[in-house]
Every structure is written in structure tokens, then in C-alpha cells.
């Protein structure tokens, strides 16, 4: 988005709003990881398994995919 700003395609307001959104999203990651941990453990209890034993059963092997902030069109 910085390149778009430099080219005059977007305004400074757009750039600042995108930066705020990015910062806010990054700040929510630790909380989301905690929630994921809690739900993963709850699922393990419901299945009568150890949490590490359910990891191979989860889509993406329990990992959260990453996308580049510069390429949002690559989002799943």
C-alpha cells in the first residue's frame, strides 16, 4: 500500500487506516492463539485423547497459515 501511496493512488488516510488495521490484527494474535489452545484441549478431552495426539487430525496440522501483508489477494 505504501507503493500505492507513493504513486498517488491512495490517500494518506487510506495508508494510516491500513496501518492501524494491521497493528490491531497483529495485537489480536496472542489472544487468538490462547483461544485456539483452549479449544484444542477441549476437543482432546471430548475425544478422550491427549492434545498432542489430535494435532495430526486437524486440518493444516493445527497451524495457522500466514499471508503477506503486501499480497492480500493470496488469502485463502
TALIN-V39826 format. One record per residue. N is the residue number from 1. RES is the residue in one small letter. D_LAST is the distance of its C-alpha to the last C-alpha in whole Angstrom. Layout:
n->N res->RES d_last->D_LAST
n->N res->RES d_last->D_LAST
This chain:
n->1 res->x d_last->20
n->2 res->x d_last->23
n->3 res->x d_last->24
n->4 res->x d_last->23
n->5 res->x d_last->26
n->6 res->x d_last->28
n->7 res->x d_last->28
n->8 res->x d_last->29
n->9 res->x d_last->26
n->10 res->x d_last->25
n->11 res->x d_last->28
n->12 res->x d_last->28
n->13 res->x d_last->27
n->14 res->x d_last->24
n->15 res->x d_last->24
n->16 res->x d_last->25
n->17 res->x d_last->23
n->18 res->x d_last->20
n->19 res->x d_last->21
n->20 res->x d_last->22
n->21 res->x d_last->19
n->22 res->x d_last->18
n->23 res->x d_last->21
n->24 res->x d_last->20
n->25 res->x d_last->17
n->26 res->x d_last->18
n->27 res->x d_last->21
n->28 res->x d_last->19
n->29 res->x d_last->18
n->30 res->x d_last->21
n->31 res->x d_last->22
n->32 res->x d_last->18
n->33 res->x d_last->19
n->34 res->x d_last->22
n->35 res->x d_last->21
n->36 res->x d_last->19
n->37 res->x d_last->22
n->38 res->x d_last->24
n->39 res->x d_last->22
n->40 res->x d_last->22
n->41 res->x d_last->26
n->42 res->x d_last->26
n->43 res->x d_last->24
n->44 res->x d_last->27
n->45 res->x d_last->30
n->46 res->x d_last->29
n->47 res->x d_last->29
n->48 res->x d_last->32
n->49 res->x d_last->30
n->50 res->x d_last->30
n->51 res->x d_last->26
n->52 res->x d_last->26
n->53 res->x d_last->26
n->54 res->x d_last->23
n->55 res->x d_last->21
n->56 res->x d_last->21
n->57 res->x d_last->20
n->58 res->x d_last->17
n->59 res->x d_last->14
n->60 res->x d_last->12
n->61 res->x d_last->16
n->62 res->x d_last->16
n->63 res->x d_last->14
n->64 res->x d_last->11
n->65 res->x d_last->9
n->66 res->x d_last->10
n->67 res->x d_last->9
n->68 res->x d_last->12
n->69 res->x d_last->13
n->70 res->x d_last->15
n->71 res->x d_last->12
n->72 res->x d_last->9
n->73 res->x d_last->8
n->74 res->x d_last->6
n->75 res->x d_last->4
n->76 res->x d_last->0
